[in-house]
């Protein structure tokens, strides 16, 4: 059977799609670590800042963009 003359779609890596998303300006954003447990000794300020998103390290951006092509 022929390919139909079209480019195939790229499958999104679902595990990456759950961890990363694009911001309004096109940056790849990630969640911060250390907010799941052992929170009693962390200050309110620390816990509040851990809840915010962080920009992905520039060296990983190309690799992650391939995993989430339509994000």
Secondary structure, 3 states (H helix, E strand, C coil): CCCCCCCCCCCCCHHHHHHEEECCCCCEEEECCCCCCCCCCCCHHHHHHHCCEEECCHHHHHHHHHHCCCC
